Amino acid sequence: MAALDRTIITTRRGPATVTVVGELDRVAIARLRAHLGELIEAGVSDLMLDLSGASRQDPALPRVLDWVRGRIRGQGGRFTVTGAPDDLPGRPPAT
């Protein structure tokens, strides 16, 4: 089962929050990118991605995080990543 089959997405006061549970393999990374893109297209400008439940992260993840950060900031919004390991290459700073 791909990780995003078990992703929990909640919206509450403040940022839209996407929580990933399970393995972020190449297929799940592609699905995550598509889902985050859909949220941005829908007008979400304050987005939090919680990776604390991700058991493994594909090397493509930093590129996806950079892509999302660029799109959100281009709209004047904010993108925050929590739960990512400190050694994640290209890990975006909290904004």
PyMOL commands that set and color helices and strands:
alter all, ss='L'
color gray80, all
select helices_A, chain A and resi 3-6+26-41+61-74
alter helices_A, ss='H'
color red, helices_A
select strands_A, chain A and resi 8-11+16-24+46-57+78-82
alter strands_A, ss='S'
color yellow, strands_A
deselect
rebuild
show_as cartoon
